[in-house]
Amino acid sequence: MAVHHLLRRGVSGGSSIRGILLASQVLEIGRRPLSSAAAGDAAAELRGAREDVKKLLKTTFCHPILVRLGWHDAGTYDKNIAEWPKCGGANGSLRFEIELKHGANAGLVNALKLIQPIKDKFSGVTYADLFQLASATAIEEAGGPKIPMIYGRVDVTAPEQCPPEGRLPAAGPPSPAEHLREVFYRMGLNDKEIVALSGAHTLGRARPERSGWGKPETKYTKDGPGAPGGQSWTSQWLKFDNSYFKDVKERRDQDLLVLPTDAVLFEDSSFKVYAEKYAEGQDAFFKDYAEAHAKLSNLGAKFDPPKGISLG
């Protein structure tokens, strides 16, 4: 998210990275240009993977961390770098240990552990596609809008192709509005998209042991679901709606988290136009969020076939 310190949340688990990553590196396969028949097979595998993601969500309530996984793979994109994959973006690089160890990605190894069995089962689906498919599906299954996704992203193949650390937003920068614009403008996103994407904080929790932000637990998180603890932005933190904007605006509940980069949405004059709009109307938020999420998921991606694969 999020991309943002966004979504520094999700299920808890061990911090061991090496085993799963070595396995994932071995499983990596190359991509050849797809014939129409092969594209049909790819679509079938993607649909199968999507159904398994839905089953995973129903049993583990891992919506927030899957959203964060997709965001953080895509959010390293730099529009000022033309060469792929040096530009970063949605290319599956986040599966490699060197990138998972970036500070902004703390805890995301748990997301890899959750979806690796789906990757093993549908080996023709790239990591880049699986990360974005899981993220969009998590939004939709939590009650959010349908994201107009396309697939066919090509994976990077080596850890040397990972982007440098420091391209993702921080939670508490000295000048929050300036920081958000610096990071998201670099991706080619605008103020409306910054605010809309921030609304994904309606899902999930911040954990102080991962991000340095939030309470160890609140009345909304002490009983889970999933691993208990952390501090959520909203009371129903597994439901995707516009309550984030309402809660940040009102600031009435001490058990709900408001980061400096959340508060600034109602303090900066340009951001505030959209934040107020989304607090007032969920339909407007859903429309703008779906468009912004789809745009984010394509940043820096190389598609095979070039026009991508639509699942309908």
ZITAWO-V502575 format. One record per residue. RES is the residue in one small letter. PSI is psi in whole degrees, 0 to 359 (NA if undefined). OMEGA is omega in whole degrees, 0 to 359 (* if undefined). NEAR is the number of other C-alpha atoms within 12 Angstrom. Layout:
res=RES psi=PSI omega=OMEGA near=NEAR
res=RES psi=PSI omega=OMEGA near=NEAR
//
This chain:
res=m psi=204 omega=61 near=50
res=a psi=NA omega=* near=49
res=v psi=302 omega=178 near=45
res=h psi=155 omega=161 near=47
res=h psi=343 omega=178 near=47
res=l psi=132 omega=169 near=48
res=l psi=48 omega=176 near=51
res=r psi=74 omega=197 near=50
res=r psi=186 omega=170 near=54
res=g psi=195 omega=183 near=46
res=v psi=155 omega=177 near=40
res=s psi=167 omega=179 near=32
res=g psi=184 omega=181 near=22
res=g psi=161 omega=183 near=17
res=s psi=5 omega=181 near=22
res=s psi=126 omega=184 near=19
res=i psi=322 omega=196 near=27
res=r psi=317 omega=185 near=20
res=g psi=310 omega=182 near=19
res=i psi=325 omega=183 near=28
res=l psi=322 omega=177 near=31
res=l psi=319 omega=179 near=20
res=a psi=318 omega=183 near=20
res=s psi=327 omega=179 near=34
res=q psi=322 omega=179 near=28
res=v psi=324 omega=183 near=17
res=l psi=346 omega=184 near=24
res=e psi=133 omega=179 near=29
res=i psi=155 omega=178 near=21
res=g psi=166 omega=179 near=21
res=r psi=129 omega=174 near=25
res=r psi=160 omega=175 near=18
res=p psi=136 omega=186 near=20
res=l psi=133 omega=168 near=24
res=s psi=170 omega=179 near=15
res=s psi=322 omega=179 near=14
res=a psi=317 omega=180 near=12
res=a psi=324 omega=178 near=19
res=a psi=323 omega=176 near=28
res=g psi=319 omega=176 near=21
res=d psi=320 omega=180 near=21
res=a psi=319 omega=178 near=33
res=a psi=320 omega=179 near=30
res=a psi=319 omega=178 near=22
res=e psi=319 omega=179 near=30
res=l psi=319 omega=178 near=40
res=r psi=320 omega=177 near=28
res=g psi=317 omega=178 near=25
res=a psi=320 omega=180 near=35
res=r psi=319 omega=179 near=34
res=e psi=322 omega=179 near=22
res=d psi=327 omega=174 near=28
res=v psi=318 omega=178 near=40
res=k psi=318 omega=178 near=29
res=k psi=319 omega=179 near=22
res=l psi=317 omega=181 near=26
res=l psi=323 omega=182 near=33
res=k psi=334 omega=185 near=19
res=t psi=336 omega=185 near=15
res=t psi=348 omega=181 near=26
res=f psi=43 omega=186 near=34
res=c psi=21 omega=182 near=45
res=h psi=309 omega=185 near=49
res=p psi=316 omega=184 near=49
res=i psi=332 omega=176 near=51
res=l psi=323 omega=174 near=50
res=v psi=313 omega=181 near=52
res=r psi=321 omega=180 near=53
res=l psi=311 omega=180 near=55
res=g psi=318 omega=180 near=50
res=w psi=316 omega=186 near=52
res=h psi=337 omega=173 near=51
res=d psi=318 omega=183 near=52
res=a psi=329 omega=191 near=48
res=g psi=2 omega=177 near=52
res=t psi=2 omega=186 near=50
res=y psi=138 omega=175 near=43
res=d psi=110 omega=183 near=33
res=k psi=343 omega=182 near=27
res=n psi=356 omega=178 near=16
res=i psi=117 omega=185 near=19
res=a psi=329 omega=189 near=16
res=e psi=132 omega=174 near=16
res=w psi=135 omega=3 near=26
res=p psi=15 omega=181 near=33
res=k psi=336 omega=180 near=26
res=c psi=347 omega=184 near=31
res=g psi=194 omega=179 near=43
res=g psi=198 omega=188 near=49
res=a psi=81 omega=184 near=50
res=n psi=11 omega=177 near=46
res=g psi=6 omega=184 near=50
res=s psi=339 omega=184 near=48
res=l psi=348 omega=178 near=50
res=r psi=344 omega=183 near=50
res=f psi=144 omega=186 near=37
res=e psi=319 omega=184 near=31
res=i psi=323 omega=180 near=25
res=e psi=324 omega=177 near=35
res=l psi=334 omega=181 near=34
res=k psi=357 omega=173 near=26
res=h psi=143 omega=185 near=28
res=g psi=321 omega=182 near=25
res=a psi=345 omega=184 near=38
res=n psi=16 omega=181 near=46
res=a psi=129 omega=178 near=39
res=g psi=347 omega=184 near=39
res=l psi=346 omega=173 near=47
res=v psi=331 omega=179 near=39
res=n psi=326 omega=176 near=33
res=a psi=320 omega=177 near=46
res=l psi=318 omega=180 near=46
res=k psi=324 omega=181 near=32
res=l psi=319 omega=187 near=34
res=i psi=353 omega=180 near=43
res=q psi=319 omega=177 near=34
res=p psi=327 omega=178 near=22
res=i psi=321 omega=176 near=34
res=k psi=319 omega=179 near=36
res=d psi=320 omega=183 near=27
res=k psi=322 omega=181 near=20
res=f psi=71 omega=190 near=30
res=s psi=340 omega=179 near=27
res=g psi=347 omega=177 near=35
res=v psi=125 omega=181 near=42
res=t psi=160 omega=175 near=45
res=y psi=320 omega=181 near=48
res=a psi=315 omega=177 near=44
res=d psi=317 omega=184 near=51
res=l psi=320 omega=178 near=53
res=f psi=314 omega=183 near=48
res=q psi=323 omega=177 near=50
res=l psi=315 omega=181 near=54
res=a psi=320 omega=181 near=49
res=s psi=310 omega=181 near=49
res=a psi=320 omega=180 near=47
res=t psi=322 omega=179 near=42
res=a psi=319 omega=177 near=44
res=i psi=311 omega=183 near=47
res=e psi=318 omega=182 near=34
res=e psi=340 omega=177 near=33
res=a psi=4 omega=178 near=30
res=g psi=6 omega=181 near=24
res=g psi=184 omega=182 near=32
res=p psi=160 omega=173 near=31
res=k psi=128 omega=182 near=26
res=i psi=127 omega=181 near=33
res=p psi=80 omega=187 near=28
res=m psi=150 omega=165 near=33
res=i psi=156 omega=185 near=33
res=y psi=179 omega=185 near=44
res=g psi=16 omega=181 near=43
res=r psi=142 omega=179 near=45
res=v psi=138 omega=178 near=37
res=d psi=146 omega=161 near=43
res=v psi=162 omega=188 near=37
res=t psi=354 omega=184 near=26
res=a psi=150 omega=180 near=26
res=p psi=337 omega=177 near=26
res=e psi=344 omega=181 near=17
res=q psi=3 omega=178 near=25
res=c psi=148 omega=178 near=34
res=p psi=160 omega=177 near=36
res=p psi=157 omega=178 near=26
res=e psi=152 omega=174 near=22
res=g psi=5 omega=182 near=25
res=r psi=351 omega=182 near=35
res=l psi=154 omega=183 near=42
res=p psi=152 omega=173 near=41
res=a psi=158 omega=184 near=37
res=a psi=326 omega=186 near=37
res=g psi=59 omega=181 near=25
res=p psi=159 omega=180 near=21
res=p psi=322 omega=179 near=13
res=s psi=88 omega=188 near=19
res=p psi=313 omega=182 near=26
res=a psi=315 omega=180 near=32
res=e psi=320 omega=180 near=24
res=h psi=313 omega=180 near=26
res=l psi=316 omega=180 near=41
res=r psi=320 omega=180 near=31
res=e psi=315 omega=183 near=24
res=v psi=312 omega=186 near=31
res=f psi=329 omega=174 near=37
res=y psi=324 omega=177 near=27
res=r psi=329 omega=178 near=28
res=m psi=349 omega=183 near=37
res=g psi=18 omega=180 near=27
res=l psi=156 omega=184 near=31
res=n psi=182 omega=185 near=24
res=d psi=318 omega=179 near=30
res=k psi=317 omega=181 near=34
res=e psi=326 omega=176 near=37
res=i psi=312 omega=182 near=47
res=v psi=316 omega=180 near=46
res=a psi=313 omega=181 near=46
res=l psi=327 omega=177 near=50
res=s psi=334 omega=180 near=48
res=g psi=347 omega=176 near=50
res=a psi=349 omega=174 near=58
res=h psi=355 omega=173 near=52
res=t psi=340 omega=175 near=46
res=l psi=143 omega=164 near=48
res=g psi=185 omega=186 near=50
res=r psi=153 omega=168 near=54
res=a psi=141 omega=179 near=47
res=r psi=123 omega=184 near=34
res=p psi=331 omega=180 near=22
res=e psi=344 omega=179 near=21
res=r psi=316 omega=188 near=31
res=s psi=345 omega=185 near=31
res=g psi=7 omega=183 near=22
res=w psi=151 omega=175 near=30
res=g psi=164 omega=177 near=31
res=k psi=154 omega=178 near=29
res=p psi=325 omega=174 near=25
res=e psi=161 omega=176 near=26
res=t psi=177 omega=178 near=26
res=k psi=338 omega=181 near=21
res=y psi=344 omega=187 near=28
res=t psi=351 omega=188 near=34
res=k psi=338 omega=181 near=20
res=d psi=16 omega=182 near=14
res=g psi=210 omega=6 near=27
res=p psi=169 omega=190 near=26
res=g psi=197 omega=179 near=27
res=a psi=130 omega=181 near=23
res=p psi=161 omega=173 near=27
res=g psi=178 omega=184 near=29
res=g psi=177 omega=178 near=40
res=q psi=128 omega=183 near=44
res=s psi=160 omega=175 near=48
res=w psi=335 omega=183 near=51
res=t psi=162 omega=182 near=40
res=s psi=322 omega=177 near=32
res=q psi=80 omega=193 near=27
res=w psi=8 omega=170 near=39
res=l psi=13 omega=179 near=40
res=k psi=126 omega=180 near=30
res=f psi=112 omega=177 near=37
res=d psi=196 omega=183 near=38
res=n psi=17 omega=183 near=42
res=s psi=335 omega=177 near=35
res=y psi=312 omega=182 near=44
res=f psi=321 omega=178 near=41
res=k psi=315 omega=184 near=33
res=d psi=320 omega=178 near=33
res=v psi=322 omega=180 near=38
res=k psi=319 omega=186 near=29
res=e psi=324 omega=178 near=19
res=r psi=44 omega=185 near=21
res=r psi=345 omega=188 near=14
res=d psi=113 omega=183 near=20
res=q psi=345 omega=178 near=21
res=d psi=355 omega=178 near=27
res=l psi=140 omega=186 near=38
res=l psi=137 omega=170 near=42
res=v psi=108 omega=177 near=37
res=l psi=162 omega=175 near=34
res=p psi=325 omega=180 near=27
res=t psi=348 omega=171 near=36
res=d psi=310 omega=183 near=43
res=a psi=324 omega=185 near=30
res=v psi=342 omega=179 near=34
res=l psi=334 omega=178 near=40
res=f psi=3 omega=180 near=32
res=e psi=323 omega=178 near=21
res=d psi=133 omega=188 near=24
res=s psi=323 omega=180 near=16
res=s psi=314 omega=178 near=22
res=f psi=321 omega=187 near=32
res=k psi=326 omega=179 near=26
res=v psi=314 omega=182 near=21
res=y psi=321 omega=180 near=33
res=a psi=317 omega=177 near=41
res=e psi=319 omega=179 near=32
res=k psi=317 omega=182 near=28
res=y psi=328 omega=176 near=37
res=a psi=327 omega=182 near=30
res=e psi=325 omega=187 near=20
res=g psi=118 omega=181 near=19
res=q psi=325 omega=180 near=27
res=d psi=318 omega=179 near=18
res=a psi=319 omega=178 near=23
res=f psi=312 omega=182 near=38
res=f psi=317 omega=181 near=32
res=k psi=309 omega=183 near=26
res=d psi=325 omega=179 near=35
res=y psi=313 omega=182 near=39
res=a psi=318 omega=179 near=31
res=e psi=317 omega=181 near=26
res=a psi=320 omega=179 near=37
res=h psi=316 omega=179 near=47
res=a psi=317 omega=179 near=34
res=k psi=314 omega=179 near=33
res=l psi=317 omega=185 near=46
res=s psi=344 omega=180 near=50
res=n psi=354 omega=185 near=43
res=l psi=127 omega=176 near=41
res=g psi=5 omega=183 near=38
res=a psi=143 omega=170 near=45
res=k psi=126 omega=188 near=35
res=f psi=143 omega=175 near=31
res=d psi=105 omega=8 near=28
res=p psi=160 omega=187 near=26
res=p psi=326 omega=179 near=19
res=k psi=0 omega=177 near=18
res=g psi=179 omega=181 near=25
res=i psi=126 omega=179 near=31
res=s psi=136 omega=179 near=24
res=l psi=354 omega=179 near=23
res=g psi=NA omega=* near=13
//
